[in-house]
Amino acid sequence: MSATLRIAGMYRRPRTIVRSILDEGTREDRALIFLVLGCLMVFVAQTPRLARQAFLTGEDLSMLLGATLMAWIFIAPLLLYLVAMLIFGIAKVLRSKMTAYGARVALFWALLACAPVMLLWGLTAGFIGPGPEMTGTGILWVVFFLWFFVSGLIEAAKGG
C-alpha cells in the first residue's frame, strides 16, 4: 500500500494502518524515511509563516529558511530518535512487548501522517496570521498527532 493511501487511512482507522506497517517486519530504512519525510513536511509547512514574518518585519527570508531547515532536517531527527528511545525505555520498565522499532514507527509515522494538517496550519499562519484560525488548526494538528501516536503505541505494545 502506498504511503499516501496509508496517510488517508490514518484518519479513519489508525491502529489498523500502524499494525499493517509493523506486520511488514523490521525495516529501519522505512522508519528513517518516515522521519525524514515528516521533518521535511514540517519544514515545508513553515515556509508560508516565515515568508509572512520576513515581509512584516523586514528580516531576511533566506536566514529564516536556513535556520528552520537546519532545525527540522538536522536537529529534529536526532531529538525524535532520542524521544523514541525514551519511550522504548519506559515501555520496557512497564514490561511491554514493544520493540525499539515499534516505538520509532509509532512516533515517526504519526509525524508523517499528520503532514496534511501541518500543511494546513502553515497556510493558515502564512495567509491569515496569528488568531483563532491559526490556533484552531494548531490544536487540530496536536489532536491528530496524539491520536495517531497513541494508536501507534497501542499497536506497538502488542508486539512490533
Helices and strands as residue ranges (DSSP letters): H 3-10, H 14-23, H 28-57, H 61-69, I 70-75, H 76-93, H 100-113, H 115-127, H 132-157
